Amino acid sequence: MKLKKTEVFELKKSTEEIKDAIIAIVAMLNKSRKGSLCFGVTNKGKIIGQKITKRTLTSIDNAIKKGIKPRIVPHIRETYFGNKSCIQLEFAGSEAPYKAFGQTYIRVNHENLKTTPANVKSIFEQQRENCECEE
């Protein structure tokens, strides 16, 4: 089984990549208002697993609280792919633009690109104008 990155799904080899994970979360929130991220999977989608303790989960939560503004509350859980334990994060937010370490990012395909808050707001305004939703 292999997993694949998308505009709303990111892969990280381990929690040592927490800074890059936070940037990816912000980029997905700014583009799609939601997303998911999995620790324990290589960039190419190979499942290698992740050692998980209560401290690991708390550390991820604290890093997200510290690194992302405005604040989000992700759902963090242990999940299994075969016999390999991984960490799955699911998140959503509607208070864009979000910032990671003071910088805004936006997701394009599976890349996280630096942008400005004004660029992100412009994208949301365009999406709102193109929406045929009832208000």
C-alpha positions in Angstrom: 0.0 0.0 0.0 1.2 3.5 -0.9 -0.2 6.8 0.0 -0.1 9.9 -2.2 0.1 13.7 -1.5 -2.7 15.9 -2.7 -3.9 19.4 -2.2 -5.6 18.3 1.0 -3.3 15.4 2.2 0.3 15.6 3.3 2.9 13.0 4.2 5.7 13.3 6.7 8.4 10.7 7.5 8.4 11.5 11.2 7.5 14.1 13.8 11.0 15.5 13.3 9.5 17.3 10.3 6.9 19.1 12.5 8.0 22.6 11.2 7.3 21.5 7.6 4.1 19.8 8.7 2.9 23.1 10.3 3.6 25.0 7.0 1.7 22.3 5.1 -1.3 22.6 7.5 -1.4 26.3 7.0 -1.1 26.1 3.2 -4.0 23.6 3.1 -6.2 25.7 5.4 -5.6 28.8 3.3 -6.4 26.9 0.1 -9.1 24.4 1.0 -10.1 25.3 4.6 -9.4 21.7 5.6 -6.9 18.9 5.3 -5.2 15.8 6.6 -1.6 14.9 7.4 0.1 11.6 8.2 3.4 11.1 10.1 5.1 7.8 9.4 5.0 7.9 5.6 7.8 8.9 3.3 7.5 11.6 0.7 7.1 8.9 -1.9 4.2 7.3 0.0 6.0 4.3 1.6 4.6 3.5 5.0 7.4 3.2 7.5 5.5 3.8 10.8 6.1 6.2 13.6 6.9 5.6 17.3 3.9 7.0 19.3 3.7 7.9 22.9 1.4 10.3 24.8 4.3 12.7 24.9 4.6 12.5 21.1 0.9 13.5 20.6 1.2 16.3 23.2 4.3 17.6 21.5 2.5 17.8 18.1 -0.5 19.6 19.7 1.8 22.1 21.4 3.8 22.8 18.3 0.6 23.5 16.4 -0.7 25.8 19.1 2.6 27.7 19.0 3.2 27.7 15.3 -0.3 28.4 13.7 -2.3 31.6 14.0 -5.2 32.0 14.3 -5.4 28.9 16.5 -6.8 25.6 15.3 -7.7 22.5 17.1 -6.8 19.5 15.0 -8.0 15.9 15.6 -4.8 13.9 16.3 -5.0 10.1 16.5 -3.0 7.0 16.1 -3.9 5.0 13.0 -2.6 1.8 11.4 -1.6 0.9 7.9 -1.2 -2.9 8.0 0.9 -3.4 11.2 2.6 0.0 11.1 1.5 2.7 13.5 1.2 6.2 12.2 -0.1 9.6 13.4 -3.1 11.1 11.5 -4.0 14.7 11.9 -7.3 16.1 10.5 -8.0 19.8 10.7 -10.3 22.5 9.4 -10.7 26.2 9.8 -12.5 29.2 8.3 -10.5 32.1 9.8 -8.1 32.5 6.9 -5.5 33.8 6.3 -3.6 31.4 8.6 0.0 31.9 9.3 2.8 29.5 10.1 5.6 31.1 12.2 4.3 34.6 11.0 4.2 33.7 7.3 1.3 32.9 5.1 1.4 29.9 2.6 -1.0 28.5 0.1 -1.2 24.9 -1.3 -0.8 24.4 -5.0 -1.1 20.8 -6.0 1.1 19.2 -3.3 3.5 22.2 -2.8 3.4 24.8 -0.1 4.1 28.3 -1.5 4.8 31.5 0.4 2.3 34.2 -0.1 1.0 37.3 1.5 -2.2 37.7 3.6 -3.6 39.9 0.9 -3.1 37.2 -1.8 -4.9 34.6 0.4 -7.8 37.0 1.1 -8.0 37.7 -2.7 -8.3 34.0 -3.4 -11.1 33.6 -0.9 -12.9 36.6 -2.3 -12.7 35.1 -5.8 -14.0 31.7 -4.5 -16.9 33.5 -2.8 -17.8 35.4 -5.9 -17.7 32.2 -8.0 -19.8 30.3 -5.5 -23.4 29.7 -6.4 -24.3 29.1 -2.8 -27.2 30.6 -1.0 -26.3 33.0 1.8 
